[in-house]
Amino acid sequence: MADEGCCGGCACDSDYVEVPVEVAILNAVQGTIGTNPAVVSAARAMSHFGEHALGWVGIAAAGWLVDKPRRRQWAGVAVGAVGAHAASIVIKRIVRRPRPNDPSVQVNVSTPSKLSFPSSHATSTTAAAVLLGRLTGLPLPAVIVPPMLLSRVVLGVHYPSDVIAGSALGAASAAAVLAAEKRLRQ
């Protein structure tokens, strides 16, 4: 899944019509908090952490190693994050929406593909945050998800609808993992 790029002959090759409202939101975010180098640096760090859900898998692995009584739930965090990421890749390849390419949008990080919808970072982060929050009892979705979603817009690699859809897909993925865990307990 490391390569989710375009193979030619898709919408990425044509003159894609951008949604002006979404470009305006990108410009507003980049023109305000996106002018702060510390914010851009933090957004890049979040991007690297969330790439291919590897940061979430690392946290799940650490939990699995130290919290033996709840190993199944820690494994569920990893499965949820990776499964959500995989689902987002499948949808990206079907939808084939190109990343923002308006000259007014500054791209502040490299990406493994030219495809934008949905945001895989938003998807895996939401799934992981929901599952980790359930496991730890902490309000992690409220604390972790908004900054990750905003970071993708700050970096200029996703439209707002990409991150919203990704977050919804991540929540659905987490719900599927929780339902599977419930069935295994019964």
N, C-alpha and C positions, 0 to 999 in steps of 0.2 A: 503494500500500500504506500510505499514511499513515493511512488511516481503516480500522481493523479493529474498529470498535465494533459494538454490538448493534443490530439493526434491530427489536427487539420480538418477542414471541411465542416466546421461547426460554427456556432454563433460567434465564437471568439475571432473568427477570421473575417466576419462581416462588419459593416458599420452598425454597431449596436446602438440603439437609441437609449440613452440614459434617462433615468427619471429625475427631472430637475429638482424636485423637492428633496430627494435623497442626496443629490450633489450639494444642494444648499445646506443640508444638515452636516454633511461631511466638512464643507467649508467653514461652517460656524464652529464646529468642534475643533477643527485644526487651527482656526483663527483665534481661539480663546485658550483653552487649556493646552492645546497642541503646540502653542508657541513656547511653552515652558520646557526647557531641555530635560529637566528631571522627570517630567511626566512622560516625555517621549522615551527616555531611557528606561523608565519603569515599564512602559508598554512593550518595549523590545524584550525586556527580561521576561515578562509574562508570555510573550509570543514564543520565546525559546523554551520556556517551561512547559507550555501547552502543546508544543509541536508533536503531532501523532499520539497525543495523550500520554507521552512518556513520563512527564512529571507526576501525573496522577497514578500511573502504574508504580512509580518509585515509592510514593507515599503508601499506596496499598501494600506493596511488598514489605516495607518497614513495619507497618501495622501487623501484617501476617506473621512476621518474625517475632515480634515482641508480645503480641496479644493472643496467645495460643487458644484461650477459650472461645474467641470470636474469629477464628481463622476463616470460616466460611463467609462471614460478612465482609472481611477485608478482601477476600478473593472476589466477592461480589462487586466491590468498588472497582477493582481492576477490570473485571469483565464488563461492568457497566460503562466505564470510560472508553474502553477499546471498542466495545460493541456500538456505542453511540458514535464514535469516530468512524467506524466502518459504515454505519448507516448513512452518515453525512457524505461520505465519499461516493457511495452508490447514487445518492440523490444528486450530488454535484455532476456526476457523469451523465445523468439523465437530463437535468435542467440545462447544464452547460452555460450558465450565466457568467460572462466575463467579469473580472474584477474591475473596480472603478478605473476608468482611463481618461477622465476629464483632465485637461491640462491644469485646471485650478486645484486639483487634488494632489497633494504631495504623498508619495509612497515612501514610508520610512523604515521598511524592513523587506527582506526578500521572502518569497513564498515558493512552495514546492510546485505550485500549479498556477494556471491562469484562471482557474474556476473559482467562483465566489459564493454561490448559493447552494446550501446554507454554510455558515461559518462552522468549520470543524472544531475550532477552538471553543466557540460558544457551546457547541453540542457536547463535547467531552467534558468541559468544565462544569456545565450544569448537571450532567449526569453524576459526575464525581462529587460535586458539592451536595447534591441531594442525598446521595448514598452515605457520604462521610458525615453529613449532618444528622442523618438518622442513626448512624452508628455511634457518634460521639455525644449526641444531644445538644450540639452547638448550632446556632443559627447560620450555618455556613453558606447556604444559598444566598441569603441576603447580604452577606459580607464578601463573598468571593465572586459571584456571578456578575453583578453590575460592573465592577472594574474590568473584568476580562472582556465583556461586551464592548465597553467604552474604549478599551485599548485597541481593539480591531479597527474602530473608526478613527481614533487618533492616528494610527499607523497608516491609514488610507488604503487598507487592503480589503475592506468590506463596506457594503452599503448597510444602513441601519436595518433594513428588512432581512439581510443575511444573518445578522446576529440575533435578531428576534426569532426568526424561524429556527436557527440553530439551537437557541435556548429551549424553545418548545419541544424540539426533537430530543434534546438531552433529557428534559423532564419526562417525556414519554419513555425513553430508554431506561431511566432510573425506575420508573413505575413498573416496567416489565421485569427488571431484576428483582424488585421487592416482591412482586407477585410470585416469581419463581422461587424465591427464598421461602415464602409463606407455604407454597405447595410442598417444598422439601421438608419443612418442619412438621407437616401434618402426616 
